[in-house]
Amino acid sequence: MNMILSISNFQITLLSFKKLKKAREKLGLTQKQVSEKAGVSTNWYSRFERGEENALQETRDAILKVLKVKVEYKVK
């Protein structure tokens, strides 16, 4: 099952961070598992999921792939 994450102006909003956590939990994955599969540190991923870190597009794409999240870009 894929969740849809809408991104306006190519920035993830706080609401979207909550969707990332929901997606991870639905897959039964821990933050450590997601971070290892996406190639980032567990501490960094934890902060990213809480909205405290920014990520390059490449890193976001890797995380979203692990979480099986489909991205829709909306440019204003």
PQR file of N, CA, C, O and H, with PARSE charges and radii, in Angstrom:
ATOM      1  N   MET A   1       0.850  -1.175   0.000 -0.4000 1.5000
ATOM      2  CA  MET A   1       0.000   0.000   0.000 -0.0000 2.0000
ATOM      3  C   MET A   1       0.894   1.236   0.000  0.5500 1.7000
ATOM      4  O   MET A   1       1.820   1.336   0.805 -0.5500 1.4000
ATOM      5  N   ASN A   2       0.624   2.159  -0.885 -0.4000 1.5000
ATOM      6  CA  ASN A   2       1.377   3.404  -0.975 -0.0000 2.0000
ATOM      7  C   ASN A   2       0.568   4.554  -0.402  0.5500 1.7000
ATOM      8  O   ASN A   2      -0.634   4.661  -0.645 -0.5500 1.4000
ATOM      9  H   ASN A   2      -0.129   2.078  -1.539  0.4000 1.0000
ATOM     10  N   MET A   3       1.228   5.410   0.356 -0.4000 1.5000
ATOM     11  CA  MET A   3       0.605   6.644   0.830 -0.0000 2.0000
ATOM     12  C   MET A   3       1.035   7.752  -0.116  0.5500 1.7000
ATOM     13  O   MET A   3       2.120   7.688  -0.695 -0.5500 1.4000
ATOM     14  H   MET A   3       2.205   5.324   0.553  0.4000 1.0000
ATOM     15  N   ILE A   4       0.209   8.754  -0.275 -0.4000 1.5000
ATOM     16  CA  ILE A   4       0.564   9.887  -1.118 -0.0000 2.0000
ATOM     17  C   ILE A   4       1.000  11.036  -0.235  0.5500 1.7000
ATOM     18  O   ILE A   4       0.304  11.411   0.709 -0.5500 1.4000
ATOM     19  H   ILE A   4      -0.671   8.806   0.195  0.4000 1.0000
ATOM     20  N   LEU A   5       2.151  11.588  -0.547 -0.4000 1.5000
ATOM     21  CA  LEU A   5       2.722  12.701   0.197 -0.0000 2.0000
ATOM     22  C   LEU A   5       2.795  13.888  -0.749  0.5500 1.7000
ATOM     23  O   LEU A   5       3.545  13.856  -1.725 -0.5500 1.4000
ATOM     24  H   LEU A   5       2.717  11.284  -1.313  0.4000 1.0000
ATOM     25  N   SER A   6       2.035  14.919  -0.478 -0.4000 1.5000
ATOM     26  CA  SER A   6       2.055  16.105  -1.331 -0.0000 2.0000
ATOM     27  C   SER A   6       3.107  17.082  -0.838  0.5500 1.7000
ATOM     28  O   SER A   6       3.196  17.364   0.357 -0.5500 1.4000
ATOM     29  H   SER A   6       1.425  14.945   0.314  0.4000 1.0000
ATOM     30  N   ILE A   7       3.885  17.585  -1.746 -0.4000 1.5000
ATOM     31  CA  ILE A   7       4.941  18.522  -1.398 -0.0000 2.0000
ATOM     32  C   ILE A   7       4.724  19.799  -2.194  0.5500 1.7000
ATOM     33  O   ILE A   7       4.745  19.773  -3.425 -0.5500 1.4000
ATOM     34  H   ILE A   7       3.812  17.356  -2.717  0.4000 1.0000
ATOM     35  N   SER A   8       4.516  20.907  -1.512 -0.4000 1.5000
ATOM     36  CA  SER A   8       4.349  22.202  -2.165 -0.0000 2.0000
ATOM     37  C   SER A   8       5.680  22.925  -2.188  0.5500 1.7000
ATOM     38  O   SER A   8       6.386  22.962  -1.180 -0.5500 1.4000
ATOM     39  H   SER A   8       4.499  20.928  -0.512  0.4000 1.0000
ATOM     40  N   ASN A   9       6.019  23.487  -3.302 -0.4000 1.5000
ATOM     41  CA  ASN A   9       7.279  24.217  -3.463 -0.0000 2.0000
ATOM     42  C   ASN A   9       8.487  23.372  -3.068  0.5500 1.7000
ATOM     43  O   ASN A   9       9.493  23.903  -2.596 -0.5500 1.4000
ATOM     44  H   ASN A   9       5.445  23.458  -4.120  0.4000 1.0000
ATOM     45  N   PHE A  10       8.389  22.084  -3.256 -0.4000 1.5000
ATOM     46  CA  PHE A  10       9.480  21.144  -3.017 -0.0000 2.0000
ATOM     47  C   PHE A  10       9.963  21.122  -1.564  0.5500 1.7000
ATOM     48  O   PHE A  10      11.117  20.779  -1.306 -0.5500 1.4000
ATOM     49  H   PHE A  10       7.572  21.653  -3.639  0.4000 1.0000
ATOM     50  N   GLN A  11       9.106  21.479  -0.625 -0.4000 1.5000
ATOM     51  CA  GLN A  11       9.457  21.399   0.789 -0.0000 2.0000
ATOM     52  C   GLN A  11       8.437  20.524   1.502  0.5500 1.7000
ATOM     53  O   GLN A  11       7.237  20.619   1.248 -0.5500 1.4000
ATOM     54  H   GLN A  11       8.169  21.758  -0.835  0.4000 1.0000
ATOM     55  N   ILE A  12       8.919  19.684   2.382 -0.4000 1.5000
ATOM     56  CA  ILE A  12       8.024  18.832   3.135 -0.0000 2.0000
ATOM     57  C   ILE A  12       7.516  19.610   4.338  0.5500 1.7000
ATOM     58  O   ILE A  12       8.309  20.206   5.067 -0.5500 1.4000
ATOM     59  H   ILE A  12       9.894  19.607   2.589  0.4000 1.0000
ATOM     60  N   THR A  13       6.214  19.613   4.554 -0.4000 1.5000
ATOM     61  CA  THR A  13       5.623  20.333   5.673 -0.0000 2.0000
ATOM     62  C   THR A  13       5.579  19.454   6.911  0.5500 1.7000
ATOM     63  O   THR A  13       5.793  18.244   6.827 -0.5500 1.4000
ATOM     64  H   THR A  13       5.570  19.129   3.962  0.4000 1.0000
ATOM     65  N   LEU A  14       5.303  20.057   8.056 -0.4000 1.5000
ATOM     66  CA  LEU A  14       5.218  19.312   9.303 -0.0000 2.0000
ATOM     67  C   LEU A  14       4.161  18.225   9.207  0.5500 1.7000
ATOM     68  O   LEU A  14       4.371  17.119   9.705 -0.5500 1.4000
ATOM     69  H   LEU A  14       5.130  21.040   8.124  0.4000 1.0000
ATOM     70  N   LEU A  15       3.033  18.517   8.581 -0.4000 1.5000
ATOM     71  CA  LEU A  15       1.995  17.513   8.409 -0.0000 2.0000
ATOM     72  C   LEU A  15       2.538  16.310   7.649  0.5500 1.7000
ATOM     73  O   LEU A  15       2.210  15.167   7.970 -0.5500 1.4000
ATOM     74  H   LEU A  15       2.862  19.415   8.177  0.4000 1.0000
ATOM     75  N   SER A  16       3.357  16.562   6.656 -0.4000 1.5000
ATOM     76  CA  SER A  16       3.943  15.487   5.865 -0.0000 2.0000
ATOM     77  C   SER A  16       4.902  14.637   6.697  0.5500 1.7000
ATOM     78  O   SER A  16       5.000  13.429   6.482 -0.5500 1.4000
ATOM     79  H   SER A  16       3.624  17.490   6.395  0.4000 1.0000
ATOM     80  N   PHE A  17       5.606  15.254   7.643 -0.4000 1.5000
ATOM     81  CA  PHE A  17       6.485  14.479   8.507 -0.0000 2.0000
ATOM     82  C   PHE A  17       5.667  13.468   9.305  0.5500 1.7000
ATOM     83  O   PHE A  17       6.115  12.343   9.526 -0.5500 1.4000
ATOM     84  H   PHE A  17       5.526  16.235   7.818  0.4000 1.0000
ATOM     85  N   LYS A  18       4.474  13.864   9.736 -0.4000 1.5000
ATOM     86  CA  LYS A  18       3.609  12.936  10.455 -0.0000 2.0000
ATOM     87  C   LYS A  18       3.208  11.783   9.553  0.5500 1.7000
ATOM     88  O   LYS A  18       3.067  10.651  10.014 -0.5500 1.4000
ATOM     89  H   LYS A  18       4.111  14.778   9.556  0.4000 1.0000
ATOM     90  N   LYS A  19       3.022  12.066   8.260 -0.4000 1.5000
ATOM     91  CA  LYS A  19       2.691  11.008   7.307 -0.0000 2.0000
ATOM     92  C   LYS A  19       3.853  10.037   7.146  0.5500 1.7000
ATOM     93  O   LYS A  19       3.643   8.836   6.973 -0.5500 1.4000
ATOM     94  H   LYS A  19       3.137  12.987   7.885  0.4000 1.0000
ATOM     95  N   LEU A  20       5.084  10.554   7.204 -0.4000 1.5000
ATOM     96  CA  LEU A  20       6.246   9.675   7.115 -0.0000 2.0000
ATOM     97  C   LEU A  20       6.260   8.690   8.274  0.5500 1.7000
ATOM     98  O   LEU A  20       6.521   7.502   8.084 -0.5500 1.4000
ATOM     99  H   LEU A  20       5.255  11.529   7.345  0.4000 1.0000
ATOM    100  N   LYS A  21       5.979   9.182   9.465 -0.4000 1.5000
ATOM    101  CA  LYS A  21       5.960   8.304  10.636 -0.0000 2.0000
ATOM    102  C   LYS A  21       4.849   7.264  10.494  0.5500 1.7000
ATOM    103  O   LYS A  21       5.053   6.089  10.800 -0.5500 1.4000
ATOM    104  H   LYS A  21       5.767  10.147   9.619  0.4000 1.0000
ATOM    105  N   LYS A  22       3.672   7.699  10.029 -0.4000 1.5000
ATOM    106  CA  LYS A  22       2.567   6.764   9.831 -0.0000 2.0000
ATOM    107  C   LYS A  22       2.932   5.685   8.819  0.5500 1.7000
ATOM    108  O   LYS A  22       2.639   4.507   9.023 -0.5500 1.4000
ATOM    109  H   LYS A  22       3.507   8.654   9.782  0.4000 1.0000
ATOM    110  N   ALA A  23       3.569   6.093   7.733 -0.4000 1.5000
ATOM    111  CA  ALA A  23       3.974   5.138   6.698 -0.0000 2.0000
ATOM    112  C   ALA A  23       4.953   4.122   7.278  0.5500 1.7000
ATOM    113  O   ALA A  23       4.838   2.923   7.021 -0.5500 1.4000
ATOM    114  H   ALA A  23       3.807   7.050   7.567  0.4000 1.0000
ATOM    115  N   ARG A  24       5.911   4.604   8.057 -0.4000 1.5000
ATOM    116  CA  ARG A  24       6.901   3.705   8.676 -0.0000 2.0000
ATOM    117  C   ARG A  24       6.228   2.720   9.609  0.5500 1.7000
ATOM    118  O   ARG A  24       6.526   1.525   9.584 -0.5500 1.4000
ATOM    119  H   ARG A  24       6.004   5.577   8.266  0.4000 1.0000
ATOM    120  N   GLU A  25       5.319   3.222  10.435 -0.4000 1.5000
ATOM    121  CA  GLU A  25       4.625   2.363  11.390 -0.0000 2.0000
ATOM    122  C   GLU A  25       3.728   1.345  10.688  0.5500 1.7000
ATOM    123  O   GLU A  25       3.627   0.202  11.133 -0.5500 1.4000
ATOM    124  H   GLU A  25       5.077   4.192  10.455  0.4000 1.0000
ATOM    125  N   LYS A  26       3.075   1.750   9.592 -0.4000 1.5000
ATOM    126  CA  LYS A  26       2.222   0.818   8.841 -0.0000 2.0000
ATOM    127  C   LYS A  26       3.030  -0.325   8.252  0.5500 1.7000
ATOM    128  O   LYS A  26       2.533  -1.444   8.124 -0.5500 1.4000
ATOM    129  H   LYS A  26       3.158   2.678   9.230  0.4000 1.0000
ATOM    130  N   LEU A  27       4.272  -0.043   7.895 -0.4000 1.5000
ATOM    131  CA  LEU A  27       5.144  -1.082   7.353 -0.0000 2.0000
ATOM    132  C   LEU A  27       5.798  -1.910   8.454  0.5500 1.7000
ATOM    133  O   LEU A  27       6.469  -2.904   8.177 -0.5500 1.4000
ATOM    134  H   LEU A  27       4.676   0.866   7.999  0.4000 1.0000
ATOM    135  N   GLY A  28       5.601  -1.496   9.700 -0.4000 1.5000
ATOM    136  CA  GLY A  28       6.192  -2.220  10.826 -0.0000 2.0000
ATOM    137  C   GLY A  28       7.698  -2.041  10.919  0.5500 1.7000
ATOM    138  O   GLY A  28       8.405  -2.911  11.428 -0.5500 1.4000
ATOM    139  H   GLY A  28       5.056  -0.688   9.926  0.4000 1.0000
ATOM    140  N   LEU A  29       8.186  -0.911  10.427 -0.4000 1.5000
ATOM    141  CA  LEU A  29       9.621  -0.637  10.441 -0.0000 2.0000
ATOM    142  C   LEU A  29      10.001   0.280  11.594  0.5500 1.7000
ATOM    143  O   LEU A  29       9.222   1.138  12.009 -0.5500 1.4000
ATOM    144  H   LEU A  29       7.612  -0.204  10.014  0.4000 1.0000
ATOM    145  N   THR A  30      11.197   0.085  12.097 -0.4000 1.5000
ATOM    146  CA  THR A  30      11.739   0.992  13.109 -0.0000 2.0000
ATOM    147  C   THR A  30      12.484   2.119  12.397  0.5500 1.7000
ATOM    148  O   THR A  30      12.776   2.028  11.205 -0.5500 1.4000
ATOM    149  H   THR A  30      11.830  -0.612  11.760  0.4000 1.0000
ATOM    150  N   GLN A  31      12.784   3.166  13.132 -0.4000 1.5000
ATOM    151  CA  GLN A  31      13.580   4.251  12.557 -0.0000 2.0000
ATOM    152  C   GLN A  31      14.951   3.728  12.134  0.5500 1.7000
ATOM    153  O   GLN A  31      15.496   4.155  11.116 -0.5500 1.4000
ATOM    154  H   GLN A  31      12.547   3.240  14.101  0.4000 1.0000
ATOM    155  N   LYS A  32      15.496   2.819  12.907 -0.4000 1.5000
ATOM    156  CA  LYS A  32      16.802   2.237  12.580 -0.0000 2.0000
ATOM    157  C   LYS A  32      16.742   1.490  11.253  0.5500 1.7000
ATOM    158  O   LYS A  32      17.647   1.622  10.429 -0.5500 1.4000
ATOM    159  H   LYS A  32      15.053   2.473  13.734  0.4000 1.0000
ATOM    160  N   GLN A  33      15.697   0.714  11.040 -0.4000 1.5000
ATOM    161  CA  GLN A  33      15.567  -0.037   9.797 -0.0000 2.0000
ATOM    162  C   GLN A  33      15.448   0.894   8.596  0.5500 1.7000
ATOM    163  O   GLN A  33      16.082   0.668   7.565 -0.5500 1.4000
ATOM    164  H   GLN A  33      14.962   0.606  11.709  0.4000 1.0000
ATOM    165  N   VAL A  34      14.639   1.937   8.729 -0.4000 1.5000
ATOM    166  CA  VAL A  34      14.472   2.894   7.637 -0.0000 2.0000
ATOM    167  C   VAL A  34      15.793   3.593   7.352  0.5500 1.7000
ATOM    168  O   VAL A  34      16.199   3.721   6.197 -0.5500 1.4000
ATOM    169  H   VAL A  34      14.124   2.120   9.567  0.4000 1.0000
ATOM    170  N   SER A  35      16.456   4.040   8.400 -0.4000 1.5000
ATOM    171  CA  SER A  35      17.711   4.780   8.209 -0.0000 2.0000
ATOM    172  C   SER A  35      18.769   3.899   7.548  0.5500 1.7000
ATOM    173  O   SER A  35      19.494   4.368   6.672 -0.5500 1.4000
ATOM    174  H   SER A  35      16.126   3.935   9.339  0.4000 1.0000
ATOM    175  N   GLU A  36      18.868   2.644   7.948 -0.4000 1.5000
ATOM    176  CA  GLU A  36      19.857   1.748   7.348 -0.0000 2.0000
ATOM    177  C   GLU A  36      19.566   1.518   5.871  0.5500 1.7000
ATOM    178  O   GLU A  36      20.480   1.535   5.046 -0.5500 1.4000
ATOM    179  H   GLU A  36      18.279   2.263   8.660  0.4000 1.0000
ATOM    180  N   LYS A  37      18.298   1.301   5.534 -0.4000 1.5000
ATOM    181  CA  LYS A  37      17.926   1.063   4.137 -0.0000 2.0000
ATOM    182  C   LYS A  37      18.098   2.310   3.277  0.5500 1.7000
ATOM    183  O   LYS A  37      18.382   2.207   2.084 -0.5500 1.4000
ATOM    184  H   LYS A  37      17.556   1.287   6.204  0.4000 1.0000
ATOM    185  N   ALA A  38      17.927   3.493   3.879 -0.4000 1.5000
ATOM    186  CA  ALA A  38      18.050   4.751   3.138 -0.0000 2.0000
ATOM    187  C   ALA A  38      19.482   5.281   3.134  0.5500 1.7000
ATOM    188  O   ALA A  38      19.789   6.229   2.412 -0.5500 1.4000
ATOM    189  H   ALA A  38      17.696   3.577   4.849  0.4000 1.0000
ATOM    190  N   GLY A  39      20.355   4.679   3.932 -0.4000 1.5000
ATOM    191  CA  GLY A  39      21.757   5.099   3.954 -0.0000 2.0000
ATOM    192  C   GLY A  39      22.035   6.352   4.762  0.5500 1.7000
ATOM    193  O   GLY A  39      22.935   7.124   4.430 -0.5500 1.4000
ATOM    194  H   GLY A  39      20.106   3.909   4.518  0.4000 1.0000
ATOM    195  N   VAL A  40      21.262   6.557   5.826 -0.4000 1.5000
ATOM    196  CA  VAL A  40      21.485   7.711   6.712 -0.0000 2.0000
ATOM    197  C   VAL A  40      21.604   7.202   8.145  0.5500 1.7000
ATOM    198  O   VAL A  40      21.255   6.057   8.433 -0.5500 1.4000
ATOM    199  H   VAL A  40      20.531   5.930   6.096  0.4000 1.0000
ATOM    200  N   SER A  41      22.096   8.050   9.038 -0.4000 1.5000
ATOM    201  CA  SER A  41      22.225   7.627  10.431 -0.0000 2.0000
ATOM    202  C   SER A  41      20.845   7.597  11.100  0.5500 1.7000
ATOM    203  O   SER A  41      19.929   8.321  10.708 -0.5500 1.4000
ATOM    204  H   SER A  41      22.380   8.979   8.805  0.4000 1.0000
ATOM    205  N   THR A  42      20.727   6.763  12.093 -0.4000 1.5000
ATOM    206  CA  THR A  42      19.460   6.649  12.820 -0.0000 2.0000
ATOM    207  C   THR A  42      19.126   7.951  13.526  0.5500 1.7000
ATOM    208  O   THR A  42      17.970   8.373  13.531 -0.5500 1.4000
ATOM    209  H   THR A  42      21.470   6.175  12.412  0.4000 1.0000
ATOM    210  N   ASN A  43      20.131   8.598  14.128 -0.4000 1.5000
ATOM    211  CA  ASN A  43      19.889   9.874  14.822 -0.0000 2.0000
ATOM    212  C   ASN A  43      19.391  10.931  13.851  0.5500 1.7000
ATOM    213  O   ASN A  43      18.452  11.667  14.153 -0.5500 1.4000
ATOM    214  H   ASN A  43      21.071   8.255  14.125  0.4000 1.0000
ATOM    215  N   TRP A  44      20.022  11.006  12.678 -0.4000 1.5000
ATOM    216  CA  TRP A  44      19.606  11.995  11.684 -0.0000 2.0000
ATOM    217  C   TRP A  44      18.184  11.697  11.230  0.5500 1.7000
ATOM    218  O   TRP A  44      17.364  12.610  11.139 -0.5500 1.4000
ATOM    219  H   TRP A  44      20.785  10.408  12.433  0.4000 1.0000
ATOM    220  N   TYR A  45      17.881  10.435  10.944 -0.4000 1.5000
ATOM    221  CA  TYR A  45      16.539  10.088  10.472 -0.0000 2.0000
ATOM    222  C   TYR A  45      15.486  10.432  11.524  0.5500 1.7000
ATOM    223  O   TYR A  45      14.412  10.930  11.187 -0.5500 1.4000
ATOM    224  H   TYR A  45      18.547   9.694  11.017  0.4000 1.0000
ATOM    225  N   SER A  46      15.784  10.174  12.770 -0.4000 1.5000
ATOM    226  CA  SER A  46      14.855  10.498  13.852 -0.0000 2.0000
ATOM    227  C   SER A  46      14.530  11.988  13.861  0.5500 1.7000
ATOM    228  O   SER A  46      13.370  12.377  13.995 -0.5500 1.4000
ATOM    229  H   SER A  46      16.657   9.770  13.044  0.4000 1.0000
ATOM    230  N   ARG A  47      15.560  12.819  13.717 -0.4000 1.5000
ATOM    231  CA  ARG A  47      15.347  14.272  13.675 -0.0000 2.0000
ATOM    232  C   ARG A  47      14.583  14.671  12.413  0.5500 1.7000
ATOM    233  O   ARG A  47      13.731  15.558  12.461 -0.5500 1.4000
ATOM    234  H   ARG A  47      16.503  12.503  13.607  0.4000 1.0000
ATOM    235  N   PHE A  48      14.879  14.028  11.296 -0.4000 1.5000
ATOM    236  CA  PHE A  48      14.184  14.314  10.043 -0.0000 2.0000
ATOM    237  C   PHE A  48      12.696  13.993  10.162  0.5500 1.7000
ATOM    238  O   PHE A  48      11.852  14.770   9.715 -0.5500 1.4000
ATOM    239  H   PHE A  48      15.571  13.307  11.258  0.4000 1.0000
ATOM    240  N   GLU A  49      12.380  12.862  10.759 -0.4000 1.5000
ATOM    241  CA  GLU A  49      10.983  12.451  10.924 -0.0000 2.0000
ATOM    242  C   GLU A  49      10.216  13.420  11.824  0.5500 1.7000
ATOM    243  O   GLU A  49       9.002  13.570  11.679 -0.5500 1.4000
ATOM    244  H   GLU A  49      13.065  12.231  11.123  0.4000 1.0000
ATOM    245  N   ARG A  50      10.908  14.072  12.743 -0.4000 1.5000
ATOM    246  CA  ARG A  50      10.278  15.059  13.620 -0.0000 2.0000
ATOM    247  C   ARG A  50      10.244  16.450  12.992  0.5500 1.7000
ATOM    248  O   ARG A  50       9.703  17.385  13.583 -0.5500 1.4000
ATOM    249  H   ARG A  50      11.894  13.950  12.861  0.4000 1.0000
ATOM    250  N   GLY A  51      10.816  16.590  11.808 -0.4000 1.5000
ATOM    251  CA  GLY A  51      10.812  17.884  11.128 -0.0000 2.0000
ATOM    252  C   GLY A  51      11.926  18.806  11.561  0.5500 1.7000
ATOM    253  O   GLY A  51      11.860  20.012  11.322 -0.5500 1.4000
ATOM    254  H   GLY A  51      11.255  15.831  11.328  0.4000 1.0000
ATOM    255  N   GLU A  52      12.949  18.261  12.194 -0.4000 1.5000
ATOM    256  CA  GLU A  52      14.055  19.076  12.705 -0.0000 2.0000
ATOM    257  C   GLU A  52      15.248  19.126  11.749  0.5500 1.7000
ATOM    258  O   GLU A  52      16.199  19.867  11.994 -0.5500 1.4000
ATOM    259  H   GLU A  52      13.002  17.281  12.388  0.4000 1.0000
ATOM    260  N   GLU A  53      15.210  18.356  10.676 -0.4000 1.5000
ATOM    261  CA  GLU A  53      16.307  18.298   9.706 -0.0000 2.0000
ATOM    262  C   GLU A  53      15.760  18.463   8.299  0.5500 1.7000
ATOM    263  O   GLU A  53      14.631  18.066   8.010 -0.5500 1.4000
ATOM    264  H   GLU A  53      14.437  17.754  10.477  0.4000 1.0000
ATOM    265  N   ASN A  54      16.556  19.043   7.440 -0.4000 1.5000
ATOM    266  CA  ASN A  54      16.251  19.110   6.019 -0.0000 2.0000
ATOM    267  C   ASN A  54      17.057  18.029   5.317  0.5500 1.7000
ATOM    268  O   ASN A  54      18.040  17.522   5.857 -0.5500 1.4000
ATOM    269  H   ASN A  54      17.473  19.366   7.675  0.4000 1.0000
ATOM    270  N   ALA A  55      16.629  17.682   4.106 -0.4000 1.5000
ATOM    271  CA  ALA A  55      17.359  16.664   3.357 -0.0000 2.0000
ATOM    272  C   ALA A  55      17.458  17.060   1.897  0.5500 1.7000
ATOM    273  O   ALA A  55      16.585  17.738   1.356 -0.5500 1.4000
ATOM    274  H   ALA A  55      15.831  18.094   3.668  0.4000 1.0000
ATOM    275  N   LEU A  56      18.534  16.623   1.278 -0.4000 1.5000
ATOM    276  CA  LEU A  56      18.660  16.794  -0.157 -0.0000 2.0000
ATOM    277  C   LEU A  56      17.599  15.940  -0.843  0.5500 1.7000
ATOM    278  O   LEU A  56      17.126  14.956  -0.275 -0.5500 1.4000
ATOM    279  H   LEU A  56      19.243  16.072   1.718  0.4000 1.0000
ATOM    280  N   GLN A  57      17.232  16.312  -2.049 -0.4000 1.5000
ATOM    281  CA  GLN A  57      16.213  15.572  -2.801 -0.0000 2.0000
ATOM    282  C   GLN A  57      16.565  14.087  -2.889  0.5500 1.7000
ATOM    283  O   GLN A  57      15.696  13.229  -2.729 -0.5500 1.4000
ATOM    284  H   GLN A  57      17.617  17.111  -2.511  0.4000 1.0000
ATOM    285  N   GLU A  58      17.822  13.791  -3.139 -0.4000 1.5000
ATOM    286  CA  GLU A  58      18.283  12.405  -3.267 -0.0000 2.0000
ATOM    287  C   GLU A  58      18.008  11.609  -1.984  0.5500 1.7000
ATOM    288  O   GLU A  58      17.568  10.461  -2.040 -0.5500 1.4000
ATOM    289  H   GLU A  58      18.527  14.488  -3.269  0.4000 1.0000
ATOM    290  N   THR A  59      18.269  12.222  -0.846 -0.4000 1.5000
ATOM    291  CA  THR A  59      18.046  11.566   0.442 -0.0000 2.0000
ATOM    292  C   THR A  59      16.564  11.381   0.702  0.5500 1.7000
ATOM    293  O   THR A  59      16.140  10.316   1.152 -0.5500 1.4000
ATOM    294  H   THR A  59      18.627  13.155  -0.801  0.4000 1.0000
ATOM    295  N   ARG A  60      15.759  12.426   0.419 -0.4000 1.5000
ATOM    296  CA  ARG A  60      14.300  12.298   0.580 -0.0000 2.0000
ATOM    297  C   ARG A  60      13.754  11.175  -0.287  0.5500 1.7000
ATOM    298  O   ARG A  60      12.916  10.388   0.152 -0.5500 1.4000
ATOM    299  H   ARG A  60      16.103  13.291   0.054  0.4000 1.0000
ATOM    300  N   ASP A  61      14.239  11.110  -1.527 -0.4000 1.5000
ATOM    301  CA  ASP A  61      13.767  10.063  -2.435 -0.0000 2.0000
ATOM    302  C   ASP A  61      14.093   8.677  -1.901  0.5500 1.7000
ATOM    303  O   ASP A  61      13.274   7.764  -2.005 -0.5500 1.4000
ATOM    304  H   ASP A  61      14.920  11.750  -1.883  0.4000 1.0000
ATOM    305  N   ALA A  62      15.281   8.514  -1.330 -0.4000 1.5000
ATOM    306  CA  ALA A  62      15.684   7.220  -0.773 -0.0000 2.0000
ATOM    307  C   ALA A  62      14.781   6.832   0.396  0.5500 1.7000
ATOM    308  O   ALA A  62      14.372   5.677   0.512 -0.5500 1.4000
ATOM    309  H   ALA A  62      15.946   9.256  -1.245  0.4000 1.0000
ATOM    310  N   ILE A  63      14.474   7.790   1.253 -0.4000 1.5000
ATOM    311  CA  ILE A  63      13.605   7.524   2.405 -0.0000 2.0000
ATOM    312  C   ILE A  63      12.195   7.176   1.932  0.5500 1.7000
ATOM    313  O   ILE A  63      11.591   6.220   2.419 -0.5500 1.4000
ATOM    314  H   ILE A  63      14.806   8.728   1.159  0.4000 1.0000
ATOM    315  N   LEU A  64      11.677   7.950   0.987 -0.4000 1.5000
ATOM    316  CA  LEU A  64      10.318   7.708   0.490 -0.0000 2.0000
ATOM    317  C   LEU A  64      10.223   6.358  -0.214  0.5500 1.7000
ATOM    318  O   LEU A  64       9.188   5.696  -0.147 -0.5500 1.4000
ATOM    319  H   LEU A  64      12.168   8.726   0.592  0.4000 1.0000
ATOM    320  N   LYS A  65      11.287   5.950  -0.881 -0.4000 1.5000
ATOM    321  CA  LYS A  65      11.300   4.633  -1.534 -0.0000 2.0000
ATOM    322  C   LYS A  65      11.213   3.522  -0.487  0.5500 1.7000
ATOM    323  O   LYS A  65      10.458   2.563  -0.649 -0.5500 1.4000
ATOM    324  H   LYS A  65      12.128   6.487  -0.936  0.4000 1.0000
ATOM    325  N   VAL A  66      11.985   3.659   0.578 -0.4000 1.5000
ATOM    326  CA  VAL A  66      11.950   2.669   1.663 -0.0000 2.0000
ATOM    327  C   VAL A  66      10.541   2.585   2.258  0.5500 1.7000
ATOM    328  O   VAL A  66      10.046   1.500   2.563 -0.5500 1.4000
ATOM    329  H   VAL A  66      12.599   4.437   0.710  0.4000 1.0000
ATOM    330  N   LEU A  67       9.906   3.753   2.417 -0.4000 1.5000
ATOM    331  CA  LEU A  67       8.580   3.806   3.037 -0.0000 2.0000
ATOM    332  C   LEU A  67       7.447   3.541   2.046  0.5500 1.7000
ATOM    333  O   LEU A  67       6.275   3.540   2.421 -0.5500 1.4000
ATOM    334  H   LEU A  67      10.308   4.634   2.170  0.4000 1.0000
ATOM    335  N   LYS A  68       7.804   3.315   0.775 -0.4000 1.5000
ATOM    336  CA  LYS A  68       6.817   3.032  -0.276 -0.0000 2.0000
ATOM    337  C   LYS A  68       5.784   4.149  -0.389  0.5500 1.7000
ATOM    338  O   LYS A  68       4.583   3.909  -0.517 -0.5500 1.4000
ATOM    339  H   LYS A  68       8.756   3.315   0.469  0.4000 1.0000
ATOM    340  N   VAL A  69       6.297   5.379  -0.338 -0.4000 1.5000
ATOM    341  CA  VAL A  69       5.444   6.561  -0.412 -0.0000 2.0000
ATOM    342  C   VAL A  69       5.551   7.142  -1.814  0.5500 1.7000
ATOM    343  O   VAL A  69       6.648   7.379  -2.320 -0.5500 1.4000
ATOM    344  H   VAL A  69       7.272   5.574  -0.234  0.4000 1.0000
ATOM    345  N   LYS A  70       4.409   7.367  -2.428 -0.4000 1.5000
ATOM    346  CA  LYS A  70       4.346   8.016  -3.747 -0.0000 2.0000
ATOM    347  C   LYS A  70       4.324   9.524  -3.540  0.5500 1.7000
ATOM    348  O   LYS A  70       3.577  10.029  -2.702 -0.5500 1.4000
ATOM    349  H   LYS A  70       3.518   7.175  -2.017  0.4000 1.0000
ATOM    350  N   VAL A  71       5.135  10.237  -4.296 -0.4000 1.5000
ATOM    351  CA  VAL A  71       5.250  11.677  -4.129 -0.0000 2.0000
ATOM    352  C   VAL A  71       4.553  12.396  -5.290  0.5500 1.7000
ATOM    353  O   VAL A  71       4.727  12.039  -6.455 -0.5500 1.4000
ATOM    354  H   VAL A  71       5.742   9.827  -4.977  0.4000 1.0000
ATOM    355  N   GLU A  72       3.775  13.399  -4.948 -0.4000 1.5000
ATOM    356  CA  GLU A  72       3.182  14.276  -5.936 -0.0000 2.0000
ATOM    357  C   GLU A  72       3.750  15.672  -5.711  0.5500 1.7000
ATOM    358  O   GLU A  72       3.562  16.256  -4.644 -0.5500 1.4000
ATOM    359  H   GLU A  72       3.634  13.689  -4.001  0.4000 1.0000
ATOM    360  N   TYR A  73       4.429  16.196  -6.691 -0.4000 1.5000
ATOM    361  CA  TYR A  73       4.994  17.544  -6.576 -0.0000 2.0000
ATOM    362  C   TYR A  73       3.987  18.559  -7.104  0.5500 1.7000
ATOM    363  O   TYR A  73       3.436  18.398  -8.194 -0.5500 1.4000
ATOM    364  H   TYR A  73       4.581  15.722  -7.558  0.4000 1.0000
ATOM    365  N   LYS A  74       3.760  19.586  -6.330 -0.4000 1.5000
ATOM    366  CA  LYS A  74       2.872  20.672  -6.719 -0.0000 2.0000
ATOM    367  C   LYS A  74       3.665  21.973  -6.629  0.5500 1.7000
ATOM    368  O   LYS A  74       4.053  22.402  -5.542 -0.5500 1.4000
ATOM    369  H   LYS A  74       4.207  19.716  -5.445  0.4000 1.0000
ATOM    370  N   VAL A  75       3.894  22.583  -7.761 -0.4000 1.5000
ATOM    371  CA  VAL A  75       4.654  23.825  -7.772 -0.0000 2.0000
ATOM    372  C   VAL A  75       3.675  24.983  -7.895  0.5500 1.7000
ATOM    373  O   VAL A  75       2.835  25.014  -8.794 -0.5500 1.4000
ATOM    374  H   VAL A  75       3.579  22.235  -8.644  0.4000 1.0000
ATOM    375  N   LYS A  76       3.799  25.932  -6.979 -0.4000 1.5000
ATOM    376  CA  LYS A  76       2.907  27.107  -6.975 -0.0000 2.0000
ATOM    377  C   LYS A  76       3.549  28.241  -7.738  0.5500 1.7000
ATOM    378  O   LYS A  76       2.963  29.318  -7.852 -0.5500 1.4000
ATOM    379  H   LYS A  76       4.482  25.908  -6.249  0.4000 1.0000
TER
END
